[in-house]
Amino acid sequence: MSNQYEIAILGGGPGGYVAAIRAAQLGFKTVVIDKDKLGGICLNWGCIPTKSLLRNAEIYDNIKNHSADFGIKVTGLDFDFNRIIARSRDISDRITKNVEMLVKKNKVDRFKGFGKLVSANEIEVFDESEKKVNSITSDKIIIATGARPRALPSIPVDRKNIITSTEAMILPEQPKELIIIGAGAIGIEFAYFYSVLGTKVTILEMMDSILPIEDREVSDTLAKIMKKKGIDILTKAIVEKAEVKNNKVYITYKVNGESKELSADKVLSAIGVTGNIEGFGLEELGVEIFKNHIKVNKSTYETNVKGIYAIGDVIGPPWLAHVASHEGIHCIEKIKGLNSPDIDYNNIPGCTYCQPQVASIGLTESKAREAGYDLKIGKFPFMASGKAFAVGERDGFVKLIFDAKYGEILGAHIIGPEATELIAEIGIAKSLEATGESIFRTIHAHPTLSESIMEAAAAAYGEAIHI
């Protein structure tokens, strides 16, 4: 059986299925191929199910530690760990089914199986037994195969004792002790989740701060809060080896040249991801690879092989679902010949969904200074926010960074309540080339958390009212 398409997409994650729907909207005969449920890692094993787990932890934490502040009396508080996990899986299943319906609604063909490129316009599809079940030809092929957790020989993941984020979402029993290697967003989110439920959590990070890509003030503030919650944080810690002995994991790590050892029931390896580039014909076709990711033209997303494109995590950082989706849309629109502006990679929001939340966009203070900017910096603490006071979430601050010469917004860094929602205002402002003055002269509703953005902008110009 042979099928002819105009657009064939290999991979049905947030990049692949979004690109497929946009292609169909623009009139392309489109097919998406994936061996699993649509939605990719994000909807099945990442963004959505982890937010479910984190919400459980947040509610439990609020009831346990803050209910008395609101005059609410609670006795006999407990939780069902397996039900928490089951809720997360149920939400993931519902979301992925909705995606399947969206794809069908938009008349995108859907083939389930493992796709392998045999030429620049042909894909063979294989089932789980590696039997060829279909052959597809297409004018254009888009690779959206995503990424997977990065592995190191010194940390041999067995998915039982030494686990990845996937296993961390579906453990049959809550561990008493958990060591997390890596303090990026994934590591920090799981540290928050498990520590709130009572697991003793230790974080090992080789850099000198947690969330090392964030502004240093934000990282240091979060570290202090997490330590108060009982989480041990060890920075500048280089893991030398991980060994399983008698169903326990022993970690040898080095700090300042001195070797030390820790042990725990489980170890979560959260040291980053690498592109899924193996096994589907890239090498045979001569598709250029750089640092375990597919190299593309960031304007069109075409590879060095004409007619083959790539989007999302498989082309490298930033490894974010919302970036993959926009790359997918942009790639399709370029193929269609639309005059779509290139994606501004300096205006990508990054979010960490622990409590307090962390969100940022643009340059950190240190990066802005390295770039030679003369800066105006405004900060506003949630401690001074009436709305934050009312809802009982006063940790953190808004920090805005402006170019002193022209007033351009260079970066925004938020740690505090609903930070991941608040950051969108700055994304819009940056895209519209707003200035600091235009932000603080825009009337923000009172009482809201978003007033803190207005106040931070005003603070940069010496005009803040409430600090």
N, C-alpha and C positions, 0 to 999 in steps of 0.2 A: 504494500500500500504506500502510495506517495502523496504528499500534500504540498501544495505550492502556496507560499505566503509572501507578503511584502515585508513584514517584520516578524522575526522569531526571537524570543527572549529566553535565555537560558538562566533560570533562577527566578523564583516567585516571591522574593522577600519585598521589603518596602521600596526597593529600587525597581525590581522586576515587575511586580504586579501594577505599580503606579504607572510605569512606562507603558505597560500593555494597555491599560485603560485610556491613557492619553493618546496612544497610537490609534486605538479604535475610534475615539472621539474625532480624530482628524481624518478618518476615512480609510486607514490602512487595514488590510486584512492581516490579522495578528494572531500569533499563538504564543503561549507561555508554557515552558516545560520545567517541571520540578519533580523530584522523586518523593517529596514529602508534602505536607499540607502547605497551602499558600500562606504567606506572612513571614516566612523565613525565621531566622533566629529571633528577631525583634518580637514578633507576635506570639511565637511558640515557646521561646526559651529566653527571652530577654526583656525588652522594654515593658511589655504589658504584664506578664505574670509577676515580674519582680515588683512592679508598682502595687500589685495586689497584696503581695507579702508585706511590703513596707507600710501599706495602709493598715493592715492588721496590727502591726507593731506599734504604729502611731496611736491607734485607738486604745490599745492595751496600756501603753505608756501613759497616756493622758488620764485614763481612769485610775490607774494604780498610783500615780505620783501627783496628780493635780486635781482630782475630783473634789477634794476637801476645799480647795481654793474657791470653787464655784458653789460651795454649800451643798454638795451632793455627797450623801453617805453611801458607801459601797461595802458590803460584807461578802465574804466567800468568793472573792474574785479569783478566777482561774482561766485557763485556756486549753484548747484541744489542738495540739500541734498538727496532727494528721488532718484535722478539718481545715486548718489554715492552709495547708498544702493543697488539699482537695479544692478549696475555693479558688486558689490561684490557677489550677489546671482547668477548672470549669470555665473561668473567665477567658482563658486563652483559647479553649475550644470554641466558645461562642464567637469570639472575635474572628478567628480564622474561617469559621463557617460564613460569617458575614462577608469576608473578603472573597470567598469562592462565589457567593451570590453576586457580588459586585462585578466580578470578572464575567460571569455568565450573562448578567444584565447588559453589559456593554458588548456582548457578542464576540468576546475574545475566546478562541479555542484554547482548551486546557488539556495538555498531555501529561500524564503522570509517569515518571520514569527518569532514568539517568541519561542525560543528553551528552553526546560526544560529537565534536566538530570533525568532519571528514574533509571539508573544503571550506572556502570562504563563504559558501552559500548553501551548505548542506549539513544537516544534523541527523545523526542516527540516535534512536531512543531505545534504551534497554530496560527490561524489568528487573526485579530484585534477584532473579536467578541468572542475570546477565544474558538473557535471551533477547535478541533484537525484535522489537515489536512495532517499530515505525521508522519511517525515513521522511525527513522534512527538508524541503528546499525553500530558500527565502532570499529576497533581494538584499536584505540587511539582517545581520545577526547582532544582538546585544547580549553581552555576557554580564550577568548580575548574580554571580555565585556566592557573594558574601565572603565572610571570614570565619575563622574558628579560633579558640583559645591557643595562644602560643605555648609551645612546649620546650622545656630545657632538659637535657640529659640529667642534670643534677637534681631535678624535681620530677621523678618518674610517676606520672599520673596513672593510677590504676582504677580510677573512678569508684573506688570503694573507701579507701583510707585517705588517699591523696586525690582530691576531686577538683573539678572545674565548676564554673557557675551553673552549668546544666544540672549536675548532681546536687549542688547546694539548694536547688529549688524543689527537689523531690526526695530528700532524705527521709527514710522510713522512721527514723528516730532523731530527736533533737540531741546534738552532741553536748556533752558537759563542758568540753574545752575545744576551742577552734583557733587554729593559727591561720591567719590570712597573709599570703605573700603578695605584696603589691597593694599600694594605697591610692590607686586611681579610683574612678567613680564606682566600678564594679566592687572592688574590695571594700570601699567605705560603705556602700549601701548594704552589703551583707554583714559587715561589722555592726552596723546600727540594728539591723533586723534581729540577728541572733543575740546580741548583747541585751536588748530590751526584753527578750524572752527568757533571759537568765543564763545563757551560755557564757562561759568565761572566754573572752576574745582577746587575742594578741595580734597586732598588726606589725609585719616586718616590711619596711620600705627602704630600698637602696638609696634613694635620694634623701635630701636633708629636710624634706617636709612632706606631709601627706598632700594629696591632690596637687602634685608638683607642677602641673601646668596652670594652676590658678594663681591669682594675685597672692603674694606672700601674706599679707594681712589677713586675708580670708582663710588661708590654710592654717595659719597659726591660731586664729580664733576658733576654728572648728576643732583643731587638735585639743585645745584647752577644754572645750565643751565635752568632747568624747572621753577625755581622761577623767573628767568629773563623773561621767556615767559609768566609770569602772573599766574602760577599755585601755589595755596597755598598748602604747605606740612606741615602736623602736625604729628610729630613722637611721640613715647611713648604715643600714644592716644588709650585708651581702650574704645571701644564702649560698652555702657551699655544697650541702647535700641534704637530702631527705630520705630517711630509711624507715621501713615498717618493721616493727619487732613486736611480736605477741599482740597483734591487733592495735598497736599504738604507733604513732608517727613521731620520729625523733628528727629534729631539725638542727643542723649545725650551721651557724652563721658567724660572720666576722664583723666586728665593730672596732674601728680604729686599730686594725691589725690584730686584735685579740679574738680568738675563737671562743664561741659560747654555744650552749645547747639548750633547746627547749623541747617539750613534748606535748602532744595533745591527742584527743580521740580522732580528730579530722584535721587535715590541712587543705585549705582552699588555695589553689594556684590562680592568681588574678594578675598575671604579669603582661597582659596585653593580648593582641590577636595577630593573626597572619592570614593573608589572602588564600582563598580556596582556588588554587591555580592548577592543581594536579589532576591528571587522569581524563581530561576531556578534550585533548587534541591541540592545545596551545603550542606546545613545543614542536609538534610535527608541522604546524602551519607557519612557524616562525614568528609568532606573536611575541613582541618584546616584553621582557619581564625586568622589573627593577625592584630590588629589595623585597622579593616574594610577593610583589603586586604587579598587576598589569599596567604598563605605561600607556597613557593616552594623551591626546591633545585636549587640554582642559577647556577649550572653546566648543569643540564638536563632540568630544569623547570617543573619537575614532582612534583605533590602534594603528600601528604601522602597517597592518594588513588591510587594504582597502575593503570596505564593506563590513568589517568587524569592529564593533564598538564595545565599550565596557563602562560600567557605572557602579557606584556604591563602594562598600568596604573592600571589594576585590581590587580597587585601584589605589587603595591606601588611605591615610588619614585625611580629614577627620572621620573616624569610624562612627558615624551617627546616622540613625535611621532617617531623620529629616533631611540630611544632606543627600543620602541615596535617592530619596523620593524626588527631590528637586533636580538632581542630576539626570534622573530618568525622564522627567518632563522636558528638561532643557535639551537633552539628546534627541528626543523625538521631534521636538519643534525645529531643531536645526536640520534634521533629516527632511522634514517637511518644507524647509526653506523659509520658515518664519523669521522675522527679525527679532529674535529673543536676546536680551542683554545677557552677557556672561554672568555666571554666578560670582558674587563677591565673597570670596573665602575669608575676608576680614570681617564679615558681618554674619558669622555663624554662631548662634547661641549654644552654649554647653551647659548641661544641667546635671546635678547630683541630687538624688531624691532622699537623702537621709533627713534627719531632723536635728538642727535646723537645715533647711534646704540651701543649696549653693547654686548660683547661676551666674554666668558671665558672658560677655561678648566683646570682641575687639581686643585691644592691647592691654596688658597688665602695666602697672606703673613702671616696673623695671624695664620692660620691653620698649615702652614709649620713650623712656630716658635714653636707652641704648640707641634708639632711632634718631636721637638728636632734638626731640621736641622740647620746647619750653612749656611747662605744664601749669594748668590750674586744676586743683584737685578738691572736690567737695565730698564730705562724708556726713551722713546723717544716721544716728543710732536709732534702732527700733525702740530703745528705752525711752526715747522722746516722742514716740508716735502714740497718739491717743487711741487709734484703732488697735495697735499691737498691745497696748496696755489693757484694753477692754477684752481682747480675746485671749489674753494671758500668754502671749508669745513675744517676749521682749528681747531675746538674744539676737545679736547680729547687727548689721548695718548695711547701708547702701553707699557705695563708693563710685563716684563718677570722675573720669579723667578727660580733660579737655586740652586742646591745643591753645595755649595762651594767646597766640597771635591772631588766629581767625575764629576761635570759639568752637571749632569742630569737635564733635564727640569722638574720642579715640578709643575709649573702653568703658565698660560698666561692670561692676563686681558686686554681687549681692549675696549676703548670707543672712538668712532669717526666714520668717513665715512667708510662704507662697512665693519664694524667690524665683522659682521656675516659671511662674505665671507673670510676674512683674517684669521679667527681662524682655518680654515681647515689645514693651513700649520703647525701649532703647533700640531694638532692632528696626522698628519702623522709623524712629527718629534718625538713626544713622543712614538708613536708605534714602531718606528725604533730605539729607544734609542739614539737619536741624543744628542749631547752636545751643550752647548752654543757656543763654538768655531766653531763647524761644521755648525751652523746656520749663523754666521756672516762671515764665509769664503766661504759660498755658494753665488755665484754672483747672485744678484737680478737685474732684469731689471730696467732701469731708463728712464723716471720718472714713478714710480709706488707707490701706497700706501704700497705695501708689503715691500718696502725698509725700512719702519719704524720698521718692525720686525727685520730685519738685524741690523739696528742701535741700537735698544733696547738691542739686544744680545751683540753687541760690547760694549755698555755702561756698561753692567754688569762687563766687564773685563777691563774697562778703555781704550777702543780702539775706541770709537765712533768718527766719523769724523765731523758730522754736528751739534753737540751740544757741 
